[in-house]
Amino acid sequence: MSSTDGLDPEDRKILTLARSARARNAVPEGAAVRDETGRTYVAGSVALPSLQLSALRTAVAMAVASGAKSLEAAAVVADAEQVPDEDLATVRDLGGPATPVLLAGPDGTLRATVTAG
């Protein structure tokens, strides 16, 4: 039994995408969000001298830039034990306070599911 067996298949999908983004880009965090139409947006953290963005904020920005009007769910894969308040605020801005945010470790183990609220 895997750590994500109880999850909806679409939530498992965004966790897998987030984990893949982290590994593929060799960044500290990977994230994925699903918009109101079911489209997904995947990103890694951004660390430029002039721009620092978490993976989750980057994924939300990609969704907004692509015309998303709302979010159904978000996922982040990182070493962190909790989702930073700034990241939750970004998800809340687009998806509302009830939007679920899944947090998993680098191995894909689900650590928590919180709302953006």
C-alpha positions in Angstrom: 0.0 0.0 0.0 1.5 3.3 -1.0 1.3 6.6 0.9 -1.2 8.0 -1.6 -3.6 5.0 -1.9 -6.5 6.9 -0.3 -6.2 9.9 -2.6 -8.4 10.8 -5.5 -6.6 9.8 -8.8 -6.4 13.5 -9.8 -4.8 14.4 -6.5 -2.3 11.5 -6.9 -1.6 12.9 -10.4 -0.6 16.4 -9.2 1.6 14.9 -6.4 3.4 12.8 -9.0 3.8 15.8 -11.3 5.2 17.9 -8.4 7.6 15.2 -7.4 8.8 14.8 -11.0 9.3 18.6 -11.4 11.5 18.6 -8.3 13.6 15.7 -9.4 13.9 16.7 -13.1 15.0 20.3 -12.3 17.1 19.4 -9.3 15.3 22.1 -7.2 14.3 22.2 -3.5 10.6 22.1 -4.3 8.2 20.9 -7.0 4.6 21.9 -7.2 1.5 21.4 -9.3 -1.9 22.9 -9.3 -5.2 21.9 -11.0 -7.5 24.6 -12.2 -11.3 24.6 -12.5 -11.2 23.0 -15.9 -8.9 20.2 -14.8 -5.8 21.6 -16.5 -2.5 21.2 -14.5 0.4 23.6 -14.1 3.7 22.3 -12.9 6.7 24.2 -11.6 9.9 24.1 -9.6 11.2 26.7 -7.2 12.9 29.7 -8.8 16.2 31.0 -7.4 17.6 33.9 -9.5 19.5 36.8 -8.0 16.6 39.1 -8.8 13.7 36.7 -8.3 13.0 34.1 -5.6 9.7 32.1 -5.9 8.6 28.9 -4.2 7.4 26.2 -6.5 3.8 26.6 -5.4 3.8 30.3 -6.0 5.3 29.7 -9.4 2.7 27.1 -10.3 -0.1 29.4 -9.3 1.4 32.2 -11.3 1.6 29.9 -14.4 -2.1 29.1 -13.9 -3.1 32.7 -13.7 -0.9 33.6 -16.7 -2.7 30.8 -18.7 -6.2 32.1 -17.8 -7.2 30.0 -14.9 -10.1 31.5 -12.9 -9.9 29.2 -9.9 -8.1 26.2 -8.4 -9.4 22.8 -7.5 -6.3 21.6 -5.6 -2.6 22.1 -5.2 0.4 19.9 -4.3 3.9 20.6 -3.2 6.8 18.2 -2.7 9.6 19.5 -0.5 11.7 18.8 2.6 9.5 21.2 4.6 7.2 20.0 7.3 4.5 22.5 6.6 3.4 24.7 3.7 4.5 28.3 4.3 1.8 30.9 5.0 2.8 32.9 1.9 2.2 29.9 -0.3 -1.2 29.2 1.2 -2.1 32.8 0.7 -1.3 32.5 -3.0 -3.4 29.4 -3.4 -6.2 31.1 -1.5 -6.1 34.2 -3.7 -7.0 32.1 -6.8 -8.7 29.1 -5.3 -10.4 30.3 -2.2 -9.9 29.3 1.5 -11.2 25.7 1.0 -8.7 24.7 -1.7 -6.8 21.6 -0.5 -3.1 21.8 -0.5 -1.2 18.4 -0.4 2.3 18.4 1.1 4.6 15.4 0.4 8.2 14.6 1.1 10.7 14.0 -1.6 9.9 10.3 -1.6 6.2 11.0 -2.3 5.0 10.3 1.2 2.0 12.5 1.9 2.7 14.5 5.1 -0.3 16.6 5.3 -3.4 17.9 3.5 -4.4 21.4 4.6 -6.7 24.0 3.2 -5.5 27.3 1.8 -7.8 29.1 4.3 
